[in-house]
Amino acid sequence: MATIELKLPKMGESVAEASILNWLKKEGDRVTADEPLVEIATDKVNSEVPSPEDGILVSCKVNVGDTVQVGHVIAIIETEGGASAPTPQVVEVSVASTTTDVSQSGNNGSVISSGDRFYSPLVKNIAKQEGLSQEELDQVTGTGQNGRVTKEDLMSYLKTRGAAPAAKPEVVASSAPASGSVKPAVEVQKVKGPAISIGGNDEVIEMDRMRKLIADHMVMSKQVSPHVTSYVEADVTNIVMWRDKVKKSFEQNYKTKLTFTPIFIEAVAKAIRDFPGVNASLDGDKIVLRGDINVGMAAALPTGNLIVPVIKNADQLNLVGLAKKVNDLADRARANKLTPDEIQGGTYTLTNVGSFGNVMGTPIINQPQVAILAVGAIRKKPAVIETPQGDAIAIRHMMFLSHSYDHRIVDGALGGRFVRRVADYLEEWDVNREI
């Protein structure tokens, strides 16, 4: 029999390590190719590592709670075919994402590995969810290798935390020059909500990890960015008529459905080229204008959670390319098969609240971006139109666009002109456009 060394696979350009959450198989179990063996977690995503071949799981080389570097051997599998090899064969596999986070900024710097003390992504996430400051986490006694704080150490500390001296409120500061000559652009003090009384008929549901991360990310965004929202109503009758005319042939020719989303993304990408100030991030007192136009599209999962897969270089794709990319990402998001790279690197976000029948919304900025656009439901409404014979009232397909932006660096003129330009591109759609 041949022996295979299974290594922790690469999970994205910025991901160098992962924590072992749970072994789905135990030593001695028979496994089949592509069957999940172990669940792992980074600071952005939970994933399952599958078996590369049929065989028997001979040895689990790492324990639950361990933090493992990419490329480290995590298991030995004995395959059923071939002669025994003197040196184990090394196999690297891809991972399947099972739980993802809308945040692209990790824990926003509130908890880091500093000095000689290292904190695993799992410990960082727990510390963030429980509101531990860097100073408080540094005081936790670690029983792991080289004094490392394990999950068990942190959970034990949290049980007795109430008896310990109160920690200072957590302050999250934007980055500033090391000299300290420039004050951070914003300081955020984490505030706990009021105590909740629970009645006998109430049901208490524990948040899953993803919902906790989403909640933290949304609160952080509202605390960091002063949100302003501008609204525009667009006449998208030409788009509706054109799509009705071509959608059947489009699907036949390109083997993918034509929805409204790629049309919206095309208009957004064009408007970003016209107004690059909304395609930015704020680093302390420095504005970072993004060179690429990477549009995230917020999508609801069957669990009710939210995920934002990203279409990289959206301005360089034609409508066919956008349609295929949108459908592929949406399908794999619902099937929990996105990779970490596919939810990172967004520079602007689009969310379709119209898919739930809502006419408009006030979306929350997906940090560290500075703007987000919500598109509402398309509805038939009477509207005044201009004709050569004069004004007339007609039934038109109308839609609201809601543009939320960070008022620290996007003023009302820029934020309003941008959303108006998106509406212009939609309203000027050519009903005779060739694909």
MIKE-221432 format. One line per field, with one value per residue (C-alpha): residue number from 0; residue in three letters; x, y, z. Coordinates in nm, 2 decimals. Example, Ala and Ser with C-alpha at 12.3 -4.5 7.8 and 13.67 -1.06 7.14 Angstrom:
resi <- c(0_1)
resn <- c(ALA_SER)
u <- c(1.23_1.37)
v <- c(-0.45_-0.11)
w <- c(0.78_0.71)
***
This chain:
resi <- c(0_1_2_3_4_5_6_7_8_9_10_11_12_13_14_15_16_17_18_19_20_21_22_23_24_25_26_27_28_29_30_31_32_33_34_35_36_37_38_39_40_41_42_43_44_45_46_47_48_49_50_51_52_53_54_55_56_57_58_59_60_61_62_63_64_65_66_67_68_69_70_71_72_73_74_75_76_77_78_79_80_81_82_83_84_85_86_87_88_89_90_91_92_93_94_95_96_97_98_99_100_101_102_103_104_105_106_107_108_109_110_111_112_113_114_115_116_117_118_119_120_121_122_123_124_125_126_127_128_129_130_131_132_133_134_135_136_137_138_139_140_141_142_143_144_145_146_147_148_149_150_151_152_153_154_155_156_157_158_159_160_161_162_163_164_165_166_167_168_169_170_171_172_173_174_175_176_177_178_179_180_181_182_183_184_185_186_187_188_189_190_191_192_193_194_195_196_197_198_199_200_201_202_203_204_205_206_207_208_209_210_211_212_213_214_215_216_217_218_219_220_221_222_223_224_225_226_227_228_229_230_231_232_233_234_235_236_237_238_239_240_241_242_243_244_245_246_247_248_249_250_251_252_253_254_255_256_257_258_259_260_261_262_263_264_265_266_267_268_269_270_271_272_273_274_275_276_277_278_279_280_281_282_283_284_285_286_287_288_289_290_291_292_293_294_295_296_297_298_299_300_301_302_303_304_305_306_307_308_309_310_311_312_313_314_315_316_317_318_319_320_321_322_323_324_325_326_327_328_329_330_331_332_333_334_335_336_337_338_339_340_341_342_343_344_345_346_347_348_349_350_351_352_353_354_355_356_357_358_359_360_361_362_363_364_365_366_367_368_369_370_371_372_373_374_375_376_377_378_379_380_381_382_383_384_385_386_387_388_389_390_391_392_393_394_395_396_397_398_399_400_401_402_403_404_405_406_407_408_409_410_411_412_413_414_415_416_417_418_419_420_421_422_423_424_425_426_427_428_429_430_431_432_433_434)
resn <- c(MET_ALA_THR_ILE_GLU_LEU_LYS_LEU_PRO_LYS_MET_GLY_GLU_SER_VAL_ALA_GLU_ALA_SER_ILE_LEU_ASN_TRP_LEU_LYS_LYS_GLU_GLY_ASP_ARG_VAL_THR_ALA_ASP_GLU_PRO_LEU_VAL_GLU_ILE_ALA_THR_ASP_LYS_VAL_ASN_SER_GLU_VAL_PRO_SER_PRO_GLU_ASP_GLY_ILE_LEU_VAL_SER_CYS_LYS_VAL_ASN_VAL_GLY_ASP_THR_VAL_GLN_VAL_GLY_HIS_VAL_ILE_ALA_ILE_ILE_GLU_THR_GLU_GLY_GLY_ALA_SER_ALA_PRO_THR_PRO_GLN_VAL_VAL_GLU_VAL_SER_VAL_ALA_SER_THR_THR_THR_ASP_VAL_SER_GLN_SER_GLY_ASN_ASN_GLY_SER_VAL_ILE_SER_SER_GLY_ASP_ARG_PHE_TYR_SER_PRO_LEU_VAL_LYS_ASN_ILE_ALA_LYS_GLN_GLU_GLY_LEU_SER_GLN_GLU_GLU_LEU_ASP_GLN_VAL_THR_GLY_THR_GLY_GLN_ASN_GLY_ARG_VAL_THR_LYS_GLU_ASP_LEU_MET_SER_TYR_LEU_LYS_THR_ARG_GLY_ALA_ALA_PRO_ALA_ALA_LYS_PRO_GLU_VAL_VAL_ALA_SER_SER_ALA_PRO_ALA_SER_GLY_SER_VAL_LYS_PRO_ALA_VAL_GLU_VAL_GLN_LYS_VAL_LYS_GLY_PRO_ALA_ILE_SER_ILE_GLY_GLY_ASN_ASP_GLU_VAL_ILE_GLU_MET_ASP_ARG_MET_ARG_LYS_LEU_ILE_ALA_ASP_HIS_MET_VAL_MET_SER_LYS_GLN_VAL_SER_PRO_HIS_VAL_THR_SER_TYR_VAL_GLU_ALA_ASP_VAL_THR_ASN_ILE_VAL_MET_TRP_ARG_ASP_LYS_VAL_LYS_LYS_SER_PHE_GLU_GLN_ASN_TYR_LYS_THR_LYS_LEU_THR_PHE_THR_PRO_ILE_PHE_ILE_GLU_ALA_VAL_ALA_LYS_ALA_ILE_ARG_ASP_PHE_PRO_GLY_VAL_ASN_ALA_SER_LEU_ASP_GLY_ASP_LYS_ILE_VAL_LEU_ARG_GLY_ASP_ILE_ASN_VAL_GLY_MET_ALA_ALA_ALA_LEU_PRO_THR_GLY_ASN_LEU_ILE_VAL_PRO_VAL_ILE_LYS_ASN_ALA_ASP_GLN_LEU_ASN_LEU_VAL_GLY_LEU_ALA_LYS_LYS_VAL_ASN_ASP_LEU_ALA_ASP_ARG_ALA_ARG_ALA_ASN_LYS_LEU_THR_PRO_ASP_GLU_ILE_GLN_GLY_GLY_THR_TYR_THR_LEU_THR_ASN_VAL_GLY_SER_PHE_GLY_ASN_VAL_MET_GLY_THR_PRO_ILE_ILE_ASN_GLN_PRO_GLN_VAL_ALA_ILE_LEU_ALA_VAL_GLY_ALA_ILE_ARG_LYS_LYS_PRO_ALA_VAL_ILE_GLU_THR_PRO_GLN_GLY_ASP_ALA_ILE_ALA_ILE_ARG_HIS_MET_MET_PHE_LEU_SER_HIS_SER_TYR_ASP_HIS_ARG_ILE_VAL_ASP_GLY_ALA_LEU_GLY_GLY_ARG_PHE_VAL_ARG_ARG_VAL_ALA_ASP_TYR_LEU_GLU_GLU_TRP_ASP_VAL_ASN_ARG_GLU_ILE)
u <- c(0.00_0.11_0.12_0.02_0.11_-0.18_-0.06_-0.26_-0.35_-0.31_-0.63_-0.56_-0.28_-0.31_-0.37_-0.06_-0.21_-0.53_-0.66_-0.79_-1.16_-1.27_-1.16_-1.45_-1.28_-1.08_-0.76_-0.84_-1.15_-1.19_-1.21_-1.31_-1.18_-1.32_-1.47_-1.42_-1.16_-1.10_-1.26_-1.02_-1.07_-0.88_-0.97_-1.20_-1.34_-1.42_-1.32_-1.32_-1.01_-1.11_-0.93_-0.73_-0.79_-0.96_-0.79_-0.75_-0.67_-0.36_-0.26_-0.38_-0.07_-0.23_-0.48_-0.80_-0.71_-0.37_-0.26_-0.09_0.11_0.02_0.22_0.24_0.15_-0.18_-0.25_-0.12_-0.35_-0.28_-0.42_-0.54_-0.35_0.01_0.32_0.43_0.66_0.98_0.90_0.54_0.38_0.30_-0.05_-0.19_-0.57_-0.81_-1.05_-1.42_-1.55_-1.84_-1.87_-1.76_-1.74_-1.84_-1.55_-1.24_-1.06_-1.02_-1.05_-0.96_-0.64_-0.80_-0.62_-0.28_0.02_0.27_0.62_0.71_0.34_0.15_-0.23_-0.40_-0.69_-0.93_-0.82_-0.83_-1.18_-1.30_-1.13_-1.29_-1.64_-1.61_-1.48_-1.13_-0.88_-0.52_-0.41_-0.66_-0.57_-0.20_-0.27_-0.43_-0.20_-0.12_-0.06_0.02_0.36_0.60_0.32_0.08_-0.29_-0.51_-0.89_-0.92_-0.71_-0.93_-1.26_-1.14_-1.04_-1.38_-1.56_-1.39_-1.36_-1.64_-1.43_-1.13_-1.06_-1.26_-1.06_-1.05_-1.30_-1.17_-1.05_-0.99_-0.78_-0.71_-0.34_-0.12_0.25_0.48_0.61_0.26_0.28_-0.05_-0.36_-0.57_-0.85_-1.10_-1.12_-1.40_-1.50_-1.68_-2.01_-2.21_-2.59_-2.85_-2.93_-3.21_-3.48_-3.60_-3.96_-4.09_-4.22_-3.91_-3.67_-3.29_-3.09_-2.71_-2.55_-2.33_-1.97_-2.06_-2.35_-2.12_-1.87_-2.13_-2.27_-1.93_-1.85_-2.17_-2.13_-1.77_-1.87_-2.13_-1.90_-1.60_-1.78_-2.03_-2.29_-2.48_-2.73_-2.84_-3.14_-3.22_-3.51_-3.42_-3.64_-3.52_-3.79_-3.54_-3.34_-3.65_-3.77_-3.43_-3.37_-3.72_-3.62_-3.28_-3.28_-3.39_-3.13_-2.87_-2.91_-2.91_-2.59_-2.39_-2.53_-2.60_-2.90_-2.92_-3.03_-3.04_-2.73_-2.46_-2.63_-2.62_-2.26_-2.16_-2.32_-2.15_-1.81_-1.86_-1.96_-1.66_-1.43_-1.60_-1.59_-1.29_-1.32_-1.59_-1.35_-1.12_-1.03_-0.92_-0.58_-0.55_-0.54_-0.45_-0.70_-0.61_-0.76_-0.79_-0.64_-0.87_-1.24_-1.34_-1.72_-1.86_-2.21_-2.39_-2.57_-2.80_-2.73_-2.99_-2.89_-3.00_-2.64_-2.47_-2.17_-2.00_-1.82_-1.61_-1.59_-1.23_-1.16_-1.53_-1.47_-1.27_-1.55_-1.82_-2.18_-2.14_-1.84_-2.02_-2.32_-2.12_-1.92_-2.23_-2.41_-2.11_-2.03_-2.40_-2.44_-2.13_-2.21_-2.54_-2.36_-2.09_-1.81_-1.65_-1.27_-1.12_-0.98_-1.33_-1.45_-1.15_-1.02_-1.35_-1.33_-1.70_-2.02_-2.36_-2.65_-2.99_-3.26_-3.52_-3.47_-3.67_-3.94_-3.80_-3.82_-3.51_-3.27_-3.00_-2.70_-2.41_-2.07_-1.86_-1.53_-1.27_-1.46_-1.61_-1.94_-2.21_-2.51_-2.85_-3.08_-3.45_-3.73_-3.83_-4.20_-4.44_-4.55_-4.72_-4.45_-4.43_-4.22_-4.12_-4.22_-4.19_-4.56_-4.51_-4.53_-4.73_-4.81_-4.71_-4.65_-4.28_-4.05_-3.90_-3.63_-3.48_-3.10_-2.97_-2.61_-2.45_-2.10_-1.84_-1.88_-1.53_-1.39_-1.70_-1.90_-2.26_-2.16_-1.95_-2.18_-2.49_-2.33_-2.20_-2.54_-2.70_-2.44_-2.52_-2.89_-2.80_-2.62_-2.92_-3.17_-2.96_-2.96_-2.99_-3.29_-3.11_-2.79_-2.61_-2.45)
v <- c(0.00_0.36_0.63_0.99_1.29_1.54_1.90_2.20_2.36_2.72_2.91_3.25_3.49_3.65_3.33_3.17_2.96_2.80_2.65_2.29_2.31_1.95_1.62_1.47_1.13_0.95_0.74_0.40_0.52_0.44_0.75_0.82_1.07_1.42_1.32_1.59_1.49_1.80_2.14_2.43_2.80_3.12_3.47_3.49_3.15_2.80_2.53_2.15_1.97_1.67_1.34_1.33_0.96_0.65_0.49_0.47_0.76_0.62_0.92_1.27_1.48_1.78_1.82_2.02_2.38_2.37_2.65_2.51_2.68_2.63_2.34_2.16_1.78_1.73_1.37_1.04_0.84_0.48_0.42_0.09_0.08_0.05_-0.08_0.07_0.37_0.42_0.80_0.91_1.08_1.44_1.56_1.91_1.95_2.24_2.33_2.38_2.69_2.62_2.94_3.28_3.64_3.96_4.13_4.20_4.38_4.08_4.20_4.56_4.54_4.52_4.19_4.11_3.88_4.11_4.06_3.70_3.61_3.45_3.42_3.18_3.30_3.10_3.27_3.61_3.56_3.45_3.75_3.98_3.83_3.86_4.22_4.15_4.43_4.36_4.45_4.21_3.92_3.97_3.90_3.56_3.28_3.04_2.67_2.58_2.54_2.83_2.98_3.01_3.09_2.80_2.80_2.62_2.89_3.17_2.99_2.93_3.30_3.41_3.20_3.39_3.72_3.89_3.84_4.01_4.38_4.55_4.60_4.94_4.99_4.86_5.14_5.06_5.32_5.37_5.34_5.65_5.72_5.54_5.87_5.95_6.31_6.26_6.16_5.86_5.96_5.79_5.62_5.37_5.28_4.95_4.98_4.70_4.69_4.70_4.39_4.18_4.02_3.68_3.56_3.21_3.20_3.34_3.13_3.19_3.10_3.10_3.30_3.09_3.20_3.37_3.57_3.69_3.81_3.98_4.15_4.28_4.40_4.59_4.76_4.85_5.00_5.22_5.33_5.40_5.57_5.85_5.72_5.93_5.79_5.95_5.83_5.83_5.68_5.54_5.45_5.10_5.03_4.99_4.74_4.53_4.53_4.44_4.16_4.02_4.01_3.85_3.64_3.32_3.34_3.46_3.14_2.92_3.08_3.12_2.85_3.09_3.30_3.67_3.84_4.21_4.19_4.19_4.48_4.68_4.58_4.70_5.04_5.06_4.98_5.25_5.51_5.42_5.50_5.84_5.90_5.70_5.87_5.62_5.33_5.40_5.32_5.54_5.46_5.70_6.04_5.90_5.83_5.51_5.53_5.17_5.09_4.79_4.79_4.48_4.48_4.27_4.15_4.09_3.75_3.60_3.23_2.96_3.00_3.36_3.48_3.72_3.67_3.91_3.73_3.96_4.01_4.11_4.37_4.40_4.69_4.46_4.20_4.23_4.15_3.78_3.76_3.94_3.72_3.40_3.53_3.65_3.32_3.11_3.30_3.30_2.93_2.84_3.08_2.90_2.57_2.69_2.63_2.97_2.99_3.26_3.45_3.49_3.69_3.92_4.23_4.41_4.78_4.86_4.66_4.62_4.48_4.39_4.46_4.43_4.06_4.06_4.29_4.60_4.93_5.08_5.04_5.21_4.97_4.96_5.01_4.70_4.81_4.90_5.03_5.38_5.32_5.07_5.08_4.91_4.85_4.82_4.62_4.71_4.82_4.94_5.30_5.58_5.84_6.16_6.12_6.37_6.32_6.53_6.60_6.71_6.55_6.24_5.99_5.63_5.31_5.27_5.03_5.23_5.14_5.32_5.33_5.40_5.50_5.50_5.65_5.74_6.12_6.15_6.14_6.12_6.44_6.48_6.61_6.31_6.06_6.21_6.25_5.90_5.74_5.97_5.86_5.49_5.58_5.76_5.45_5.24_5.48_5.53_5.15_5.08_4.85_4.74_4.65_4.35_4.10)
w <- c(0.00_-0.07_0.20_0.14_0.35_0.35_0.39_0.49_0.16_0.06_0.12_-0.02_-0.09_0.26_0.45_0.61_0.88_1.01_1.33_1.36_1.46_1.43_1.30_1.09_1.08_1.34_1.30_1.15_0.96_0.60_0.38_0.02_-0.23_-0.18_0.16_0.42_0.68_0.90_0.96_0.98_1.04_0.95_1.07_0.76_0.67_0.79_0.55_0.51_0.39_0.18_0.13_-0.20_-0.25_-0.12_0.17_0.55_0.78_0.95_1.16_1.26_1.29_1.46_1.74_1.77_1.87_1.71_1.47_1.16_0.89_0.53_0.39_0.73_0.72_0.90_0.83_0.69_0.46_0.35_0.00_-0.12_-0.45_-0.53_-0.34_-0.02_-0.09_0.12_0.13_0.18_-0.12_-0.06_-0.16_-0.14_-0.19_-0.23_0.05_0.04_0.22_0.46_0.66_0.56_0.69_0.51_0.68_0.47_0.75_0.99_1.35_1.26_1.45_1.79_1.87_1.73_1.79_1.95_2.08_2.15_2.21_1.92_1.91_1.68_1.45_1.67_1.99_1.81_1.70_2.04_2.20_1.95_2.00_2.38_2.36_2.51_2.45_2.35_2.71_2.87_2.63_2.70_3.07_3.01_3.13_2.84_2.89_2.53_2.37_2.46_2.68_2.39_2.49_2.38_2.33_2.67_2.84_2.70_2.78_3.14_3.18_3.04_3.30_3.59_3.40_3.61_3.93_3.77_3.77_3.49_3.18_3.01_2.73_2.40_2.17_1.80_1.63_1.26_1.17_1.20_1.16_1.41_1.53_1.68_1.53_1.36_1.57_1.45_1.22_1.44_1.78_1.85_2.20_2.22_2.42_2.55_2.50_2.78_2.98_2.84_3.05_2.92_2.97_3.00_2.64_2.49_2.29_2.32_2.01_2.02_1.74_1.51_1.45_1.12_1.26_1.54_1.29_1.08_1.39_1.50_1.15_1.11_1.45_1.37_1.04_1.19_1.46_1.23_0.93_0.95_0.70_0.46_0.21_-0.12_-0.33_-0.70_-0.88_-1.22_-1.52_-1.62_-1.88_-2.16_-1.96_-1.88_-2.24_-2.37_-2.12_-2.20_-2.57_-2.54_-2.22_-2.40_-2.68_-2.42_-2.22_-2.53_-2.67_-2.35_-2.12_-1.84_-1.73_-1.78_-1.46_-1.38_-1.15_-1.42_-1.58_-1.25_-1.20_-1.55_-1.47_-1.13_-1.29_-1.55_-1.29_-1.07_-1.37_-1.39_-1.01_-0.87_-0.53_-0.42_-0.50_-0.20_0.16_0.45_0.62_0.91_0.75_0.41_0.13_-0.07_-0.42_-0.54_-0.88_-0.95_-0.96_-0.76_-0.71_-0.42_-0.45_-0.12_-0.12_0.14_0.23_0.30_0.67_0.67_0.70_0.45_0.23_-0.02_-0.31_-0.52_-0.90_-0.96_-1.23_-1.31_-1.55_-1.77_-1.83_-2.09_-2.01_-2.09_-1.86_-1.59_-1.62_-1.60_-1.30_-1.11_-1.16_-1.07_-0.75_-0.65_-0.70_-0.51_-0.23_-0.18_-0.19_0.06_-0.20_-0.22_-0.16_0.07_-0.22_-0.37_-0.07_-0.04_-0.22_-0.28_-0.34_-0.37_-0.29_-0.45_-0.26_-0.42_-0.16_-0.44_-0.44_-0.11_-0.25_-0.09_-0.28_-0.11_0.18_0.38_0.34_0.58_0.43_0.40_0.57_0.47_0.16_0.17_-0.02_-0.10_-0.34_-0.28_-0.57_-0.50_-0.66_-1.01_-1.01_-1.27_-1.19_-1.37_-1.46_-1.66_-1.98_-2.24_-2.60_-2.92_-2.87_-2.51_-2.17_-2.12_-1.84_-1.91_-1.72_-1.67_-1.49_-1.20_-0.94_-0.65_-0.60_-0.24_-0.21_0.14_0.17_0.43_0.48_0.61_0.26_0.03_0.03_-0.07_-0.41_-0.50_-0.34_-0.51_-0.85_-0.85_-0.79_-1.04_-1.30_-1.23_-1.29_-1.61_-1.75_-1.67_-1.82_-2.14_-2.21_-2.58_-2.65_-2.97_-2.80_-2.94_-2.71)
***
